[in-house]
Amino acid sequence: MAMTVIVTRDVAPRFRGFLASAMLEIAPGVYTSPRLSAGVRDRVWEVMEAWFDALGGGSIVMTWRDVQAPGGQGIRVLGLPPRRLAEIDGALLVWREEVSAATTT
């Protein structure tokens, strides 16, 4: 078990209520849990994904200690812009994938 942090931005109130039932809200939209197991973390994320697919809006970022991931930190993102961690030449970077705007003619 390791510290898990979830940050929400511009999401429906049901996300905040759900997260507050499982984690401590230390600042508006910032939730932490020092002992969230991987199984519980995955179930929380599954609920968030399902709701996000149905409701959309805003963004959600979850991070936790993951010794197998670059920099020892796992990350999951819902919303835009998508992000992932990358280790390049020994430096840990946040990779933001470009999202192109739809063009109209």
N, C-alpha and C positions, 0 to 999 in steps of 0.2 A: 504494500500500500504506500502511496506517495501523495504529496500535496497536489490537488487538482484546482485549477482556477478557470472560471468561465466568465467571459465578459460579453454582455449583450448591448446592442445599440439599436434603438428604434424598433423594438419588437412588441408584439401584442402582450397585454397584461398577463395572459395565462402562462407565458414563459416565465415571467418573474415570479409568479405565485408558485409554480411547480419547482423552480430552482430553489426558492426560499424554503420549501418543505424538505429539501435534501441537503442544503448547504447554507453557510452563513453569508448573508449579504453585507459585505464590509464597506461598500460604497454603492451609490446608485448604479445598478446594472453589473456589479462585480461580485462574484460568488466564489467562495473558497471552501475547501474541505481538506484537512490534513491527512485523513485516513480513508479516502474513497477507494474501494477495491476496484480492480480492473473490470470485474463483472458488473458492478453497480455503475461505474463510469460508462461502460458500453450501453447499458440499458437506458441511462439518462440521455445519452447521445441519440439513441434510436427514437426516443420520444420527441426529442428536439427536431430531428430530421423529419419525422412524420408531420409534426405541426408546421414546420417551416415550409415543407412542400405544399401543405394545404393553405397556409395563411400568407406565406411570403413576407416581404418587408424586412428592413434592417439587416443586421448581421450578428453572428454569434461566433466567438472564438473560444476554444477549449485548449488548455495546455496542461501538461503533467510531466513528471519525471519518467523518461523512457531511455534506459541505457543503450538500447539498440538503435535509437534515432540519432541523427546528426546533433551534436552538442548535448546529447543526453536528454533531449526535450521533445516530447511528442506534441503535435498540434493538429487540430481539426478546425475547419472553418465552414460556416454556412453564410451565404450572402456574398456580396461583392466588395472589393476585389478578392478573388481566391488567393490564398497564401500558403506557402509551405516553407519549411526550413531546409536549407541546403548548406553543406560544408564544401567550400571551394578553397583549395590550397591552404587548408588548415583554419580558415576563417568561417565562422557561422554567420549565414546571411538569411534574411527573410526574402523569399522569392515571391514577388507579386506578379501573377499572370495578367497579361494585358487583356482587357475586354474592349472589343471594338464596338463602337456605336453603330446601330443600324442606320443605313443611309436610305433616304427617300428620294424618289425622282419625280 
